[in-house]
């Protein structure tokens, strides 16, 4: 089960990153071009929210079935924090990526309350860009898809 969830989590990450990039570029182009917010823009933002939440669920399942999870009881938090790899997988990656998904969720919710297209695009851009940067900062690049 672990390997299947790990594979899903790794491949789904491509879709999350792709959708985040598309949502950010779309919002920037439309904002700078003074375009009106439409149904397509809403669907892009919503689909980005949905795929990121699915990634969160896959990540949570992976976290708890991971062989590394037993390190909490075997070594303790002090030893985990001393090891850079364990710290990345057990602390940094989950916390930062959960924060990124929270930002996507907040940005999506806030943009729906805006009445002006520029404000909608600004909200999506700010929150989704920060989430994208957070995601990119905590991807274990040396082992992704290995």
Phi and psi in degrees as a GROMACS rama.xvg file:
@    title "Ramachandran Plot"
@    xaxis  label "Phi"
@    yaxis  label "Psi"
@TYPE xy
-57.2142  -48.6348  UNK-2
-64.8581  -36.2451  UNK-3
-66.377  -46.8388  UNK-4
-65.1203  -39.6867  UNK-5
-61.918  -42.4486  UNK-6
-64.6671  -45.3915  UNK-7
-59.7131  -45.8065  UNK-8
-61.798  -40.4155  UNK-9
-68.4663  -46.3029  UNK-10
-71.3042  -38.2482  UNK-11
-63.5644  -28.423  UNK-12
-59.7122  -35.0308  UNK-13
-60.6514  -42.9231  UNK-14
-66.0215  -40.7737  UNK-15
-61.7563  -49.2031  UNK-16
-62.7521  -41.9434  UNK-17
-60.5048  -47.7263  UNK-18
-66.1293  -38.8088  UNK-19
-62.5913  -43.6346  UNK-20
-64.3399  -44.0005  UNK-21
-61.2123  -45.3657  UNK-22
-62.7359  -41.301  UNK-23
-68.1977  -47.4963  UNK-24
-62.4556  -43.6011  UNK-25
-59.2456  -47.8182  UNK-26
-64.0961  -41.0704  UNK-27
-64.4709  -47.6294  UNK-28
-62.5161  -45.2814  UNK-29
-67.648  -37.2677  UNK-30
-67.3108  -47.7065  UNK-31
-69.4453  -26.8263  UNK-32
-92.107  6.36736  UNK-33
52.7899  41.9928  UNK-34
-86.008  160.26  UNK-35
-84.2442  145.213  UNK-36
-73.4501  128.389  UNK-37
-129.849  -174.339  UNK-38
-62.0561  -36.9387  UNK-39
-63.1696  -41.2267  UNK-40
-64.3328  -41.1294  UNK-41
-62.1322  -43.7458  UNK-42
-65.9917  -37.9948  UNK-43
-63.3437  -47.7336  UNK-44
-62.8817  -42.0057  UNK-45
-66.8109  -44.3933  UNK-46
-63.571  -36.7888  UNK-47
-62.2113  -43.7482  UNK-48
-60.3467  -46.2731  UNK-49
-64.3832  -48.1221  UNK-50
-66.2284  -32.2276  UNK-51
-70.2944  -34.9958  UNK-52
-71.1609  -35.4294  UNK-53
-64.7413  -40.5552  UNK-54
-61.343  -39.5286  UNK-55
-60.8627  -45.594  UNK-56
-62.3713  -44.3416  UNK-57
-61.3244  -41.6822  UNK-58
-64.8252  -40.0525  UNK-59
-65.7685  -42.2672  UNK-60
-61.5554  -47.3551  UNK-61
-58.9071  -41.2407  UNK-62
-58.4255  -46.1163  UNK-63
-82.4337  -18.494  UNK-64
-98.8116  -2.96988  UNK-65
-67.4485  141.475  UNK-66
-61.9894  -24.985  UNK-67
-68.2942  -25.9088  UNK-68
-59.0168  -30.3552  UNK-69
-68.3463  -14.2583  UNK-70
-62.4957  -26.0385  UNK-71
-60.1007  -43.4312  UNK-72
-84.4871  -30.0326  UNK-73
-78.0045  -46.3045  UNK-74
-107.08  -33.7727  UNK-75
92.3812  162.938  UNK-76
-64.4568  -35.174  UNK-77
-59.6913  -44.0695  UNK-78
-70.5901  -37.2078  UNK-79
-61.6578  -42.5994  UNK-80
-69.2094  -22.6082  UNK-81
-79.7824  -22.251  UNK-82
-99.9335  116.979  UNK-83
-61.1232  -39.6419  UNK-84
-69.1392  -48.1253  UNK-85
-62.9903  -40.3285  UNK-86
-61.9105  -40.8195  UNK-87
-61.0192  -51.27  UNK-88
-74.0141  -33.6998  UNK-89
-98.8002  -18.6177  UNK-90
-125.952  -62.9601  UNK-91
-65.235  -52.861  UNK-92
-58.0383  -50.4215  UNK-93
-65.0382  -45.1037  UNK-94
-66.567  -47.0472  UNK-95
-66.1476  -40.389  UNK-96
-72.6718  -33.1948  UNK-97
-64.3671  -41.6257  UNK-98
-60.9041  -41.1448  UNK-99
-62.2187  -41.3055  UNK-100
-70.1283  -34.0157  UNK-101
-62.1415  -42.4176  UNK-102
-64.0975  -39.4256  UNK-103
-62.5971  -44.0465  UNK-104
-64.5566  -44.4872  UNK-105
-65.1594  -45.2892  UNK-106
-60.3624  -42.477  UNK-107
-63.7755  -46.0086  UNK-108
-64.1585  -41.677  UNK-109
-68.331  -37.7015  UNK-110
-66.8455  -29.5871  UNK-111
-67.4728  -25.8401  UNK-112
-83.5966  -14.86  UNK-113
-75.3024  145.785  UNK-114
-101.613  -22.4869  UNK-115
-101.639  138.003  UNK-116
-57.1374  -44.1884  UNK-117
-58.4445  -42.9586  UNK-118
-65.451  -38.8355  UNK-119
-62.1672  -48.9133  UNK-120
-65.3569  -39.2476  UNK-121
-60.5805  -44.8051  UNK-122
-63.5039  -46.8129  UNK-123
-60.8323  -46.2137  UNK-124
-58.9926  -51.1267  UNK-125
-62.0985  -52.5336  UNK-126
-69.6127  -40.7181  UNK-127
-72.1038  -34.124  UNK-128
-65.9647  -44.3749  UNK-129
-61.316  -43.0987  UNK-130
-61.521  -42.5256  UNK-131
-61.1431  -44.9146  UNK-132
-61.9334  -42.4816  UNK-133
-62.7796  -45.4874  UNK-134
-57.8338  -49.0708  UNK-135
-64.0283  -28.4718  UNK-136
-74.8655  -22.0324  UNK-137
-117.951  11.078  UNK-138
-73.5013  130.245  UNK-139
-75.8103  82.0216  UNK-140
-58.5243  -35.6664  UNK-141
-71.6786  -17.9968  UNK-142
-121.446  -0.0906866  UNK-143
-63.4548  124.619  UNK-144
67.8297  17.9165  UNK-145
